């Protein structure tokens, strides 16, 4: 399939120079980027499986619900730091 895009002349010139230094072409760089951007079939399938597992999960925080807060995990970081000056 062909794709037509509009790119500023200066950007395309710099991209061609960079692609040449990497022994590739702007076309190959764009194709690789789009493949990565679109995700592979394996990645898409894995994301779909994970989403299906999350939808059907019966996991919970227990009968009493969550008994901790986010701050409980950061109590050391949230407490004032005491600074000891040398005597």
URNOR-V157911 format. One line per field, one symbol per residue. ss: DSSP state (@ for helix, = for strand, . for the rest). phi: phi as a letter, one per 40 degrees, with the letter a starting at -180 (. if undefined). psi: psi as a letter, one per 40 degrees, with the letter a starting at -180 (. if undefined). Layout:
ss: ???
phi: ???
psi: ???
This chain:
ss: ........@@@@@@@@@@@@@....@@@@@@@@@@@@@..@@@@@@@@@@@@@@@@.............@@@@.@@@@.........
phi: .bbbbbbddccccccccccccbfabcdcccccccccccgccccccccccccccccccbcachccgcbbbdcdcbdcccccccbcccc
psi: iihhihhhddddddddddddeefaidddddddddddddiidddddddddddddddeieiieideaheiidddefdddeiihhhhii.
